[in-house]
Amino acid sequence: MTQNPKSCALGNNTDSELVLNDLDEETTNSQDIIITNEKLKTENLGKTPEIKAASKIEVIKLEVEHIKEELLSIDKEALQNDFKKYEEILILKTIELDDIESHGVEEVREMRKDAIQFVQECLKLLDELIEE
């Protein structure tokens, strides 16, 4: 996992963490995501809201990149078994991104927009892979 931490409210697990924990270890290394969540809590202390927002966006995008890699490497049967979980995780990532305030900073707004588009591309990829 990269050094970029996962976004999460202080002391709480996000809904997507709970879903990630439901996936077996072969599909997702949810422990890495939870560990990086702890890093975010400490690294974001004292930072401006704009920097925190940008960090959250970056972390979510990294998580989605990880999911995309999994989708491309998983066998069809496993994908069919976990389709709904992947779909739910990606939808939750979109919701998490929607909830991030840009604080009027255009760069943050663009980052969020790009990340949402990336999640949508992954949802489309998921649908394409399941239809093959």
ZIVEN-V705637 format. One line per field, one symbol per residue. psi: psi as a letter, one per 20 degrees, with the letter a starting at -180 (. if undefined). A space follows every 10 residues. Layout:
BEGIN
psi: ???
END
This chain:
BEGIN
psi: qriprqqqqp iqqrhhgggh hhqrhhgpmh hhggghghgg ghhipjqqhg ggghgggggg hhghgggggg hhiqqgghgh hjghgggggh ghhgggghip pikjohhggg gggggghggh hhgggggghh i.
END
